[in-house]
């Protein structure tokens, strides 16, 4: 098991720089991408030192990457830096993922939204390819909107997926969500097109078909082929006293321990979707280590 966190590190004050579309210039873009890549390198070095061997790279790392205004060839301009980061990731056996925002909807009823979504997925996959990462570096999305008809929404996703280029298909994964599409719905899609599923334990607590954590892990793991790498899990828990579905600010370590104990015997990597990120990751790693679930450097 590898454990990590998404996008930014508060301990070393590293994240991503971005700006408004109205302020766009190629010079500003180059400056921010350069800074963002330097921050990414710093976070990866910190993570290796702390044995946080799974990291979700921010989708804001290349500002306006899929917007028509951005005609800058960032892949060529930053080729040396991207290759260097990719080499560091591979040398240290770090697991990588990315997660485009909620506006990426390949099952949308609107053709222009589908087109924009494919453009967004394309740049994410180009970015991971530019670092020379294997197929186990994934790009995750939700199934999308239901639009009043679950079966039709699933059918649109399947149809759209089948038309995607291999560039995207080799990296794309879907996750169960907290309101619309359950693990069972995702498995229906996976069984038809072969797309792997990221299991979100918290979403499954909010929206499920009665599966225990142990059962759910065994179910979703079937969707992963050897070349996709170890199955991925997004982990969080309910923030006490907040609306249903709000993520905890800090890890509930007893909840996390129970989750690991319930899934003993299953192999998966975990991204902690918890607000204090690497702070909670340290506690999670210590707990997983005590239970002999952790990959040790």
C-alpha positions as CSV (number, residue, x, y, z in Angstrom):
1,X,0.0,0.0,0.0
2,X,1.1,3.5,-0.8
3,X,-0.5,6.5,0.9
4,X,-0.6,10.1,-0.2
5,X,-2.6,13.3,-0.6
6,X,-3.7,15.7,-3.3
7,X,-2.2,18.8,-5.0
8,X,-0.6,21.0,-2.3
9,X,1.6,20.8,0.7
10,X,1.0,23.2,3.6
11,X,4.1,22.2,5.6
12,X,6.5,23.5,3.0
13,X,4.0,26.0,1.6
14,X,3.9,24.6,-1.9
15,X,1.0,24.6,-4.3
16,X,0.2,26.0,-7.7
17,X,0.0,29.5,-9.1
18,X,-2.8,30.4,-11.5
19,X,-4.5,33.6,-12.7
20,X,-7.7,34.9,-14.2
21,X,-8.4,34.6,-17.9
22,X,-8.5,38.4,-18.2
23,X,-4.9,38.5,-17.1
24,X,-3.7,36.0,-19.6
25,X,-0.4,36.5,-21.3
26,X,2.2,34.0,-22.6
27,X,4.8,35.5,-20.3
28,X,2.6,35.1,-17.2
29,X,1.8,31.6,-18.3
30,X,5.5,30.6,-18.6
31,X,6.3,32.2,-15.3
32,X,3.6,30.3,-13.4
33,X,4.2,27.0,-15.1
34,X,7.9,27.3,-14.2
35,X,7.0,28.1,-10.6
36,X,4.4,25.2,-10.5
37,X,6.9,22.7,-11.8
38,X,9.4,23.8,-9.2
39,X,6.8,23.4,-6.5
40,X,5.9,20.0,-7.8
41,X,9.5,18.9,-7.5
42,X,9.7,20.2,-4.0
43,X,6.6,18.4,-2.9
44,X,7.7,15.1,-4.4
45,X,11.1,15.3,-2.6
46,X,9.2,16.0,0.7
47,X,6.9,13.1,0.0
48,X,9.7,10.7,-0.6
49,X,11.4,11.8,2.6
50,X,8.2,11.2,4.5
51,X,7.3,7.9,2.7
52,X,4.2,9.5,1.1
53,X,4.5,7.6,-2.1
54,X,1.2,8.5,-3.8
55,X,0.5,12.0,-5.0
56,X,-2.3,13.6,-7.0
57,X,-1.0,16.4,-9.2
58,X,-3.1,19.5,-9.4
59,X,-5.1,20.1,-12.6
60,X,-4.2,23.8,-12.3
61,X,-0.5,23.1,-12.8
62,X,-0.8,24.3,-16.5
63,X,-3.2,27.3,-16.3
64,X,-5.8,27.3,-19.1
65,X,-4.2,24.2,-20.6
66,X,-7.2,23.3,-22.7
67,X,-8.5,26.8,-23.3
68,X,-8.3,28.1,-26.9
69,X,-6.4,31.2,-25.7
70,X,-3.5,29.0,-24.7
71,X,-1.5,28.3,-27.8
72,X,1.8,28.0,-26.0
73,X,3.7,24.8,-26.6
74,X,4.4,24.0,-22.9
75,X,5.3,20.4,-23.6
76,X,8.2,21.4,-25.8
77,X,9.3,24.5,-23.8
78,X,9.4,22.6,-20.5
79,X,10.5,19.2,-22.0
80,X,13.7,19.1,-19.9
81,X,11.9,19.9,-16.6
82,X,9.0,17.4,-17.3
83,X,11.5,14.7,-18.2
84,X,13.5,15.4,-15.0
85,X,10.3,15.2,-12.8
86,X,9.2,12.0,-14.6
87,X,12.6,10.4,-14.0
88,X,12.4,11.3,-10.3
89,X,8.9,9.8,-10.0
90,X,10.0,6.6,-11.7
91,X,13.3,6.3,-9.8
92,X,11.5,6.6,-6.5
93,X,8.5,4.5,-7.6
94,X,6.0,7.2,-6.7
95,X,2.3,6.6,-7.7
96,X,0.7,9.6,-9.6
97,X,-2.9,10.5,-10.4
98,X,-4.8,13.6,-11.6
99,X,-8.4,14.6,-11.1
100,X,-10.0,17.2,-13.5
101,X,-12.7,19.3,-12.1
102,X,-16.5,18.6,-12.0
103,X,-17.1,20.3,-15.3
104,X,-15.5,17.4,-17.2
105,X,-18.7,15.5,-18.3
106,X,-18.3,13.1,-21.2
107,X,-21.9,12.0,-20.7
108,X,-23.3,15.6,-21.0
109,X,-26.4,16.3,-23.0
110,X,-24.6,19.2,-24.6
111,X,-22.1,18.4,-27.4
112,X,-19.9,21.4,-26.7
113,X,-19.5,20.3,-23.0
114,X,-18.4,16.8,-24.2
115,X,-16.0,18.4,-26.7
116,X,-14.5,20.6,-24.0
117,X,-14.3,17.7,-21.6
118,X,-12.3,15.6,-24.1
119,X,-10.0,18.5,-24.6
120,X,-9.4,18.8,-20.9
121,X,-8.7,15.0,-20.6
122,X,-6.4,15.2,-23.5
123,X,-4.0,17.8,-21.9
124,X,-4.0,15.8,-18.6
125,X,-2.9,12.7,-20.5
126,X,-0.3,14.6,-22.6
127,X,1.1,16.0,-19.3
128,X,1.5,12.5,-17.8
129,X,2.9,11.2,-21.1
130,X,5.4,14.1,-21.2
131,X,6.9,12.8,-18.0
132,X,7.2,9.3,-19.4
133,X,4.9,7.8,-16.8
134,X,3.4,4.3,-17.3
135,X,-0.2,3.4,-17.6
136,X,-0.6,3.2,-13.9
137,X,-0.6,7.0,-13.6
138,X,-4.4,7.6,-13.9
139,X,-6.8,10.5,-14.6
140,X,-10.0,10.2,-12.7
141,X,-13.5,11.6,-13.3
142,X,-17.0,11.0,-12.2
143,X,-19.6,9.3,-14.4
144,X,-21.2,12.7,-14.8
145,X,-24.8,13.9,-14.7
146,X,-27.9,11.8,-14.4
147,X,-30.3,14.2,-16.1
148,X,-33.3,12.3,-14.8
149,X,-32.5,9.0,-16.4
150,X,-29.8,6.7,-14.9
151,X,-29.8,4.1,-17.6
152,X,-29.7,6.7,-20.4
153,X,-26.9,8.6,-18.6
154,X,-24.8,5.4,-18.3
155,X,-25.5,4.6,-22.0
156,X,-24.2,8.1,-23.0
157,X,-21.1,7.6,-20.9
158,X,-20.4,4.2,-22.6
159,X,-21.0,5.6,-26.0
160,X,-18.7,8.6,-25.4
161,X,-16.0,6.4,-23.8
162,X,-16.0,4.1,-26.8
163,X,-15.2,7.1,-29.1
164,X,-12.3,8.4,-26.9
165,X,-8.7,8.1,-28.3
166,X,-6.4,5.5,-26.8
167,X,-4.4,8.4,-25.3
168,X,-7.2,9.0,-22.9
169,X,-8.6,5.4,-22.6
170,X,-5.3,4.1,-21.2
171,X,-5.4,6.5,-18.3
172,X,-9.0,7.2,-17.6
173,X,-10.7,5.8,-14.5
174,X,-14.1,6.6,-12.9
175,X,-15.1,6.9,-9.3
176,X,-18.4,6.3,-7.4
177,X,-19.9,9.5,-6.2
178,X,-21.9,10.6,-3.1
179,X,-25.2,11.4,-4.8
180,X,-25.8,9.9,-8.2
181,X,-23.7,6.9,-9.4
182,X,-22.9,4.1,-6.9
183,X,-20.2,1.5,-7.1
184,X,-22.7,-0.8,-8.7
185,X,-23.4,1.7,-11.4
186,X,-19.7,2.1,-12.1
187,X,-19.2,-1.6,-12.2
188,X,-21.9,-1.8,-14.9
189,X,-19.9,0.6,-17.0
190,X,-16.7,-1.2,-16.3
191,X,-18.0,-4.5,-17.2
192,X,-19.1,-3.1,-20.5
193,X,-16.1,-1.1,-21.6
194,X,-13.3,-2.2,-19.3
195,X,-12.6,1.1,-17.5
196,X,-11.0,0.8,-14.0
197,X,-12.8,2.2,-11.0
198,X,-11.4,4.2,-8.2
199,X,-13.3,3.3,-5.0
200,X,-14.2,6.3,-2.8
201,X,-15.0,4.9,0.6
202,X,-16.7,8.1,1.9
203,X,-18.9,8.4,-1.2
204,X,-19.8,4.8,-0.7
205,X,-20.9,5.5,2.8
206,X,-23.2,8.2,1.5
207,X,-24.5,6.4,-1.6
208,X,-24.4,2.6,-1.8
209,X,-26.2,-0.7,-2.5
210,X,-25.5,-2.2,0.9
211,X,-21.8,-3.3,0.3
212,X,-19.5,-3.5,3.3
213,X,-16.0,-2.0,2.8
214,X,-14.6,-5.5,2.5
215,X,-17.1,-6.4,-0.2
216,X,-16.7,-3.1,-2.0
217,X,-12.9,-3.5,-2.2
218,X,-13.2,-6.9,-3.7
219,X,-15.8,-5.8,-6.2
220,X,-14.0,-2.7,-7.5
221,X,-10.6,-4.4,-7.6
222,X,-11.9,-6.7,-10.3
223,X,-12.0,-3.7,-12.7
224,X,-8.2,-3.3,-12.6
225,X,-5.9,-5.1,-15.0
226,X,-2.2,-5.8,-14.2
227,X,-1.1,-3.1,-16.6
228,X,-3.2,-0.5,-14.7
229,X,-1.2,-1.0,-11.5
230,X,-2.5,-1.5,-8.0
231,X,-6.1,-0.4,-7.5
232,X,-6.6,3.1,-6.2
233,X,-8.8,4.3,-3.3
234,X,-9.9,7.8,-2.3
235,X,-10.3,7.9,1.5
236,X,-12.1,10.3,3.8
237,X,-14.8,10.4,6.4
238,X,-17.7,12.6,7.5
239,X,-17.0,15.9,9.1
240,X,-18.8,15.8,12.5
241,X,-21.7,18.3,12.7
242,X,-21.5,19.3,9.1
243,X,-23.8,18.6,6.1
244,X,-23.8,15.0,4.9
245,X,-20.9,14.5,2.4
246,X,-18.5,17.1,3.8
247,X,-15.0,15.8,4.2
248,X,-13.2,15.9,7.5
249,X,-10.5,18.6,8.1
250,X,-8.3,16.1,9.9
251,X,-8.2,12.3,9.7
252,X,-10.4,10.3,12.1
253,X,-7.7,7.8,12.9
254,X,-10.0,5.3,14.5
255,X,-12.2,5.4,11.4
256,X,-9.2,4.9,9.2
257,X,-7.9,2.0,11.3
258,X,-11.2,0.3,11.1
259,X,-11.2,0.7,7.3
260,X,-7.8,-0.9,7.1
261,X,-8.8,-3.7,9.4
262,X,-12.0,-4.4,7.4
263,X,-10.0,-4.6,4.2
264,X,-7.1,-6.8,5.4
265,X,-5.9,-9.0,2.6
266,X,-6.6,-6.5,-0.2
267,X,-4.0,-4.5,-1.9
268,X,-4.7,-0.9,-2.9
269,X,-3.1,2.6,-2.9
270,X,-4.8,5.5,-1.0
271,X,-5.2,9.2,-1.6
272,X,-6.4,11.0,1.5
273,X,-9.1,13.5,0.5
274,X,-8.7,15.3,3.8
275,X,-8.2,19.1,4.1
276,X,-4.9,19.1,6.1
277,X,-3.3,16.8,3.5
278,X,0.2,15.8,4.5
279,X,-0.5,16.4,8.2
280,X,-3.1,13.6,8.2
281,X,-1.1,11.5,5.8
282,X,1.7,11.2,8.4
283,X,-0.8,9.8,10.9
284,X,-2.3,7.5,8.3
285,X,1.1,6.2,7.4
286,X,2.0,5.5,11.0
287,X,-1.2,3.6,11.5
288,X,-0.8,1.6,8.3
289,X,2.7,0.7,9.2
290,X,1.6,-0.7,12.6
291,X,-0.9,-2.9,10.7
292,X,1.8,-4.0,8.3
293,X,-0.1,-2.6,5.3
294,X,2.5,-0.1,4.1
295,X,5.1,-0.1,1.4
296,X,8.4,0.6,3.2
297,X,11.2,2.3,1.3
